[in-house]
């Protein structure tokens, strides 16, 4: 039977890998625990989280895209923290519902978990759950305390307007969601202008200014953690796109379609259609 996998990546810190589609993270303090993102909503991610901690749970959301908030229906009795800018964010018109889950599994499954698409589809919840939720607003500089373990909120617009990274200096981890991971998507802009690339470049510079506070990134997809040097690769990549020294082009790769450029280990879909 297909199950989410859970791996301890640091003391009191676990990655829940939701069928190779998306990562969530459980973090534990002395008084409380939290889950950072909730997956796309296949199976019972809360049960998995509670298998590693008995502490009461909160939810920290890096952003509101449905592949990171689709499991929110398991946590509606918890305190949920998110930035106001993402209150109505969607991804290419999809909402956190079963239509999205089906599309996500069919488009990502053959790439990220080949041979298990039908089994993943069988885990789509029925009846369809209510995924509307209330949240407590967080912004740049907000601090979330779990008891002798705090998380600084860093506002990082680009992938979405309200994206938040969570900095845990006690474990020297930056939980970066989709702000920095192996392959980043920025949606196509009107007239293919560079405004979103410029905004994302400023976000990367802001994170790199803090790089002495962390060693690794806990990222939203694929591998759980990656070296912080990836931020610098994206910084150089966006700088090159803006000053013309790096040129990208249109590609179709797996479930992605749009204009893409690469530098080092960074891959940026900077005018993405799908």
C-alpha positions in Angstrom: 0.0 0.0 0.0 1.3 3.5 -0.9 2.1 5.6 2.1 3.6 9.0 2.9 7.1 8.6 4.0 8.5 10.4 7.1 12.2 11.1 7.7 13.9 12.9 10.6 16.1 15.6 9.1 17.2 17.3 12.4 16.4 17.1 16.1 12.6 17.4 16.5 12.3 18.0 12.7 10.7 15.6 10.2 9.9 15.7 6.5 6.6 14.1 5.4 7.0 13.3 1.7 3.5 13.0 0.1 4.0 10.3 -2.5 6.9 12.2 -4.1 4.6 15.0 -5.0 5.2 17.6 -2.3 6.9 17.9 1.1 5.6 19.0 4.5 7.6 19.3 7.7 6.8 18.6 11.3 8.7 20.7 13.8 8.5 20.3 17.6 9.2 22.7 20.5 8.9 22.2 24.2 5.3 23.1 24.3 3.8 22.8 20.8 4.5 21.3 17.4 3.7 22.6 13.9 3.3 21.3 10.4 4.8 23.5 7.7 2.4 23.1 4.8 -0.1 20.3 4.5 0.4 18.7 1.1 -2.2 18.4 -1.6 -4.7 16.3 0.5 -4.1 12.7 -0.4 -4.5 10.4 2.6 -4.4 11.5 6.2 -1.3 13.7 6.7 -2.4 14.6 10.2 -2.2 11.0 11.3 1.4 10.9 9.9 2.3 14.1 11.8 0.9 12.8 15.0 2.9 9.6 14.7 6.0 11.6 15.6 4.7 14.1 18.1 2.1 14.1 20.8 2.3 17.9 21.2 -0.7 20.1 20.1 -0.3 21.2 16.5 -0.3 24.5 14.7 0.0 25.0 10.9 2.6 27.3 9.3 1.9 27.9 5.6 4.7 28.9 3.2 2.0 29.9 0.7 -1.5 29.1 -0.3 -1.1 27.1 -3.5 -3.3 24.0 -3.3 -0.4 21.5 -3.5 0.7 23.0 -0.1 -2.7 23.7 1.4 -4.8 20.8 0.0 -4.6 18.8 3.3 -5.8 21.8 5.4 -9.1 20.0 6.0 -7.3 17.8 8.5 -6.2 20.8 10.6 -9.1 23.2 10.8 -9.3 22.9 14.6 -5.6 24.1 14.7 -4.1 27.6 14.7 -3.2 28.3 11.0 -0.7 31.0 10.1 -0.4 32.5 6.6 0.4 35.9 5.0 -2.6 38.0 4.0 -1.3 38.4 0.4 -2.0 34.8 -0.3 -5.6 34.7 1.0 -7.0 34.0 -2.4 -4.0 32.6 -4.3 -4.7 29.9 -6.9 -2.3 28.1 -9.3 -3.2 28.4 -13.0 -6.9 28.6 -12.1 -7.0 25.6 -9.8 -8.5 25.7 -6.3 -7.8 23.3 -3.4 -10.5 20.8 -4.5 -10.7 17.3 -6.0 -10.5 18.6 -9.5 -7.1 20.0 -8.6 -6.0 16.8 -6.8 -6.9 14.7 -9.8 -5.1 17.0 -12.3 -2.1 17.2 -10.0 -1.7 13.5 -9.7 -2.2 12.9 -13.4 0.3 15.6 -14.4 2.9 15.1 -11.7 2.5 11.4 -10.8 4.0 10.0 -14.0 7.1 12.2 -13.5 7.5 12.0 -9.7 6.0 8.6 -8.8 5.8 6.5 -12.0 3.7 3.4 -11.7 1.5 4.6 -8.9 -0.9 7.1 -10.5 -4.0 5.0 -10.1 -3.2 4.2 -6.5 -2.7 7.9 -5.8 -6.0 8.7 -7.5 -7.7 6.2 -5.1 -6.5 8.4 -2.2 -8.4 11.5 -3.3 -10.8 12.1 -0.4 -14.5 11.3 -0.8 -16.8 13.0 -0.1 -14.9 16.1 -1.1 -13.8 18.0 2.0 -14.3 21.6 2.9 -10.9 23.3 2.5 -11.9 26.9 3.3 -10.1 28.0 6.4 -9.5 31.0 8.7 -5.9 32.0 9.5 -3.8 34.3 11.7 -1.8 36.7 9.6 2.0 36.7 9.6 4.4 39.1 7.9 8.0 39.9 7.6 9.5 39.7 11.1 6.7 37.8 12.8 8.0 35.2 15.2 6.2 31.9 16.0 7.1 30.3 19.3 6.7 26.6 19.9 8.4 26.7 23.3 12.2 27.1 23.4 12.1 27.0 19.6 11.2 30.0 17.5 10.6 30.5 13.7 11.2 33.9 12.2 8.9 34.7 9.3 10.5 36.2 6.2 8.3 37.6 3.5 9.6 36.4 0.1 7.3 37.4 -2.8 7.9 35.9 -6.2 6.4 32.5 -6.5 3.3 34.1 -4.9 2.8 37.5 -3.4 2.4 36.2 0.1 5.1 33.6 0.2 6.8 33.2 3.6 10.0 31.4 4.5 10.4 30.2 8.1 13.9 30.6 9.7 14.8 28.2 12.5 18.2 29.4 13.8 18.3 26.7 16.4 18.6 24.0 13.7 20.1 26.4 11.1 17.3 25.5 8.6 15.4 27.8 6.3 12.0 26.3 5.4 11.7 27.8 1.9 8.6 26.1 0.5 8.5 27.0 -3.2 10.5 30.2 -2.8 13.7 28.3 -3.4 13.8 24.7 -4.5 15.2 22.6 -7.4 12.9 24.2 -10.0 11.0 27.4 -9.5 7.9 28.6 -11.3 7.1 32.3 -11.9 3.9 32.7 -13.9 4.0 34.4 -17.3 3.6 38.2 -17.1 1.7 40.5 -19.4 3.9 41.4 -22.4 6.5 39.1 -20.9 7.8 41.9 -18.8 10.5 41.4 -16.2 8.7 42.8 -13.2 8.2 39.5 -11.4 11.8 38.4 -12.1 12.9 41.7 -10.5 10.7 41.1 -7.5 12.0 37.6 -7.1 15.6 38.8 -7.5 15.1 41.2 -4.6 13.7 38.3 -2.5 16.8 36.2 -3.2 19.1 39.0 -2.3 17.2 39.4 1.0 17.6 35.7 1.8 21.3 35.7 0.9 21.9 38.6 3.3 20.7 36.2 6.0 22.8 33.2 4.8 25.0 33.2 7.9 21.9 32.2 10.0 21.3 28.9 8.2 23.1 26.0 6.5 20.4 24.2 4.5 17.0 24.8 2.9 14.1 22.5 3.7 12.3 22.7 0.3 8.8 22.1 -1.0 9.4 19.3 -3.5 11.6 16.3 -4.2 14.6 16.0 -1.8 13.9 17.3 1.7 16.9 19.5 2.3 19.5 21.1 0.0 22.5 23.3 0.5 21.9 27.0 0.9 24.2 27.8 -2.1 21.2 27.1 -4.3 20.0 30.6 -3.3 23.2 32.1 -4.8 22.7 30.2 -8.0 19.2 31.6 -8.4 20.5 35.1 -7.5 23.1 34.8 -10.3 20.4 33.4 -12.7 17.9 36.2 -12.1 20.7 38.8 -12.3 21.7 37.4 -15.7 18.1 37.4 -17.0 17.7 41.0 -16.0 21.0 42.3 -17.4 20.8 40.2 -20.6 23.9 38.0 -19.9 21.7 34.9 -19.5 19.2 33.9 -22.2 16.4 31.4 -21.7 13.9 29.9 -24.1 10.6 28.1 -24.5 10.5 24.5 -23.4 8.0 21.8 -22.5 9.4 19.5 -19.8 7.1 17.0 -18.0 4.2 19.1 -16.7 5.9 22.5 -17.3 5.5 24.6 -20.3 7.1 28.1 -20.7 10.3 30.1 -20.9 13.1 28.6 -18.8 16.7 29.4 -17.9 19.3 27.6 -15.9 22.5 28.4 -13.9 24.4 26.0 -11.7 21.8 23.9 -9.9 19.0 26.5 -10.4 16.2 26.1 -12.9 13.8 29.0 -13.3 10.6 28.9 -15.3 10.3 32.7 -15.4 7.4 33.0 -17.9 5.5 29.8 -17.2 2.2 29.0 -18.9 1.5 25.6 -17.2 
